[in-house]
Amino acid sequence: MIRMKRGQVMAEKHLYGAVLLKAKEILDFISNSETAPGLKEISEHVDISKPTVLKILQTLEYCGFVRSDGKIKQYYLGTIFIKYGNESTQSFNLVKIAMPFLNKLRDETTEAVNLGIVEKDRVVLLDRAKSTNSIHFDLELGGTMHMYSSAMGKAILSHYSDEQIDNYLDQTALKPLTKNTLVTRKDLLNNLSEIRNCGYAIDDIENQEGVYCIGFPLVKNGQIFGGFSISAPVFRVDEQIIANWVKLGLETEKNIVDQF
């Protein structure tokens, strides 16, 4: 009996959905690129017309399979893949660069340290260094948080332009998640001004009951890469601990950004 290889069998089958194969070709190219490619670069390296590539990219972005950044759009794999397996986080250079420093920060604080980016006006958790304490709160990889209520989100928002903040607030309802959540435009803007001055953001039980966080932005030359936060049950937090977190967090922020 003649045995055929799997690829030969598949080649002889009539596959349904040619656009899915084209989408896979585009995703494969993005995944294998050393830097995030733009539309022109993708079109030049896949056997698909440029208008079709654009339509497929728009659909993939709508579904969360890719995300784009910059005025001249560069495309990355979407954070939705994090939910399909932790291996997908390796497609984000931010994870590779930041996590060694964030693991060290976790060791120094013994508390959970979270790494995230912004997607569709929400913070998406890319990776985390788990707390070494017996009582801790762990966010779900790929899970999301509001920007206005989370330390990481507010740290990132503080680097938005006035126009970007206005657009965000126009599209976002400031709903209370706890009794401490900032729910007026004026209060949030005042808080963002304070964050700009000090370089870090505080979530004082604003996003989740019983949880205190300090967030730091990851920004270089005006480009926002993401942010990170230290979080712990509020009963483990006091002024001395907060001061130590701020010192260590700012040092960690500098060390990470220096790698970009």
Beta strands, then each sheet from edge to edge (+ up, - down):
strand 1: 66-69
strand 2: 74-77
strand 3: 112-119
strand 4: 122-129
strand 5: 144-146
strand 6: 201-204
strand 7: 211-220
strand 8: 223-233
sheet 1: 1+ 2-
sheet 2: 5+ 4- 3+ 8- 7+ 6-
end
